[in-house]
């Protein structure tokens, strides 16, 4: 891979991360301040369709509220860990050798930084998308969470279907 191609995938990933971060923070600000959820945390839900609500939830844990960070020290530990992961993923993105990998890393980085900003400002992550149908209810999530899931999917697509050998190995074939 040429240096120009690698730089292109890195810049593409950075652009994706920036777009995710902007969309995440804009949507959270809209829900908190335009809908008034910031004034009444954990008590508001707006029905949008029969299967989708905007429901305010403050997530103090990692994913789906797992491992809640109750103390200030635990919250700072989560912030530090998330920032460290974003830096590690950014260093990987510098060496990205494909569009799917750049896309996936950019999605995960943008989502991670979006949730870090929430933890820093509010002490918890703002979640509000709530899908439900036929008696099933999905976890409440946000744009950053969706970007992280899609990003992991893109990284897996790159690893499984793009046919490139991992760095430091030769492709078979």
C-alpha positions in Angstrom: 0.0 0.0 0.0 1.3 3.4 -0.9 1.8 6.2 1.7 -0.8 8.3 -0.2 -3.4 5.5 0.0 -2.7 5.0 3.8 -3.1 8.7 4.4 -6.3 8.7 2.4 -7.8 6.0 4.6 -6.6 7.7 7.8 -8.2 11.1 6.7 -11.4 9.3 5.7 -11.5 7.7 9.2 -10.9 11.0 10.8 -13.7 12.6 8.8 -16.1 9.8 9.8 -15.1 10.2 13.5 -15.7 13.9 13.3 -19.1 13.5 11.6 -20.2 10.9 14.2 -19.1 13.2 17.0 -21.0 16.1 15.6 -24.1 14.1 14.9 -23.9 12.5 18.4 -23.5 15.7 20.3 -26.1 17.6 18.2 -28.7 14.9 18.8 -28.0 14.7 22.5 -28.2 18.5 22.8 -31.5 18.5 20.9 -33.0 15.8 23.2 -31.7 17.4 26.4 -32.5 21.0 25.7 -35.1 21.3 23.0 -37.3 18.5 24.4 -36.6 19.5 28.0 -35.2 16.1 29.1 -32.4 17.9 31.0 -35.0 19.4 33.4 -36.6 16.0 34.2 -34.1 13.2 33.9 -35.3 9.6 33.8 -39.0 10.7 33.8 -39.7 11.6 30.2 -40.6 9.5 27.1 -42.0 10.8 23.9 -43.8 8.4 21.6 -42.7 8.9 18.0 -44.2 5.8 16.4 -45.8 2.6 17.7 -42.4 1.0 17.9 -40.0 3.9 18.7 -39.9 6.4 21.6 -37.4 9.1 22.7 -36.8 8.0 26.3 -34.4 9.8 28.5 -31.9 7.5 30.3 -28.6 8.5 32.0 -26.3 5.5 31.5 -23.6 5.5 34.2 -22.2 2.1 33.1 -20.3 0.9 30.1 -22.6 -0.8 27.6 -26.3 -1.3 28.3 -25.7 0.0 31.8 -23.3 -2.8 32.7 -20.6 -2.1 35.4 -22.1 1.2 36.6 -19.6 3.8 37.7 -21.1 5.1 41.0 -18.2 7.0 42.4 -16.3 9.9 40.9 -13.1 7.7 40.7 -14.9 5.1 38.7 -16.3 7.7 36.3 -12.8 9.1 35.7 -11.5 5.6 35.2 -14.1 5.1 32.5 -13.2 8.4 30.9 -9.5 7.5 31.0 -10.1 4.0 29.6 -12.3 5.3 26.8 -9.7 8.0 25.8 -6.9 5.4 25.9 -8.9 3.1 23.6 -9.6 6.0 21.2 -5.9 6.8 21.1 -5.0 3.1 20.4 -7.6 2.9 17.7 -6.4 6.2 16.2 -2.8 4.8 16.0 -4.3 1.7 14.3 -6.2 4.0 11.9 -2.9 5.7 10.9 -1.9 2.3 9.5 -5.4 1.5 8.0 -5.0 -0.2 4.6 -8.6 -0.2 3.5 -11.8 1.8 3.3 -13.8 -0.6 5.5 -11.1 -0.5 8.2 -10.9 3.3 8.1 -14.7 3.6 8.2 -15.0 1.1 11.1 -12.2 2.7 13.2 -13.6 6.2 12.5 -17.1 5.1 13.6 -15.8 3.6 16.9 -13.5 6.5 17.7 -16.2 9.1 17.0 -18.7 7.2 19.2 -16.2 6.6 22.0 -15.3 10.3 22.1 -19.0 11.3 22.0 -19.7 9.2 25.1 -16.6 10.5 26.8 -17.8 14.1 26.4 -21.1 13.1 28.1 -19.3 11.5 31.0 -17.1 14.6 31.4 -20.0 17.1 31.2 -22.8 15.2 32.9 -21.1 12.3 34.7 -23.2 9.8 32.6 -24.0 9.1 29.0 -27.2 10.5 27.5 -29.2 7.7 25.9 -32.6 8.2 24.3 -33.4 6.0 21.3 -35.8 3.3 22.4 -37.1 0.7 19.9 -39.8 -1.8 20.9 -42.2 -4.1 19.1 -44.2 -7.3 19.6 -43.5 -7.3 23.4 -39.8 -6.9 22.9 -37.9 -3.8 24.0 -34.3 -3.0 23.0 -31.9 -1.2 25.2 -32.0 2.6 25.1 -29.1 3.9 23.1 -27.7 7.0 21.3 -25.9 7.9 18.0 -22.5 7.1 19.5 -23.6 3.7 20.6 -25.0 2.9 17.1 -21.8 4.2 15.5 -19.7 1.9 17.7 -21.7 -1.1 16.8 -21.6 -0.3 13.1 -17.9 0.4 13.4 -17.2 -3.0 14.9 -19.3 -4.5 12.1 -17.2 -2.6 9.5 -13.9 -3.8 11.1 -15.2 -7.4 11.0 -16.2 -7.0 7.3 -12.7 -5.7 6.6 -11.1 -8.6 8.5 -13.3 -11.4 7.1 -14.2 -10.3 3.6 -11.5 -8.0 2.2 -8.9 -10.7 1.7 -6.0 -8.8 3.0 -3.4 -10.4 5.3 -2.9 -8.8 8.7 0.1 -6.5 9.0 3.4 -8.4 9.1 2.1 -11.5 7.2 1.9 -12.5 3.6 -1.4 -13.1 1.8 -1.9 -16.6 0.7 -2.7 -17.3 -2.7 
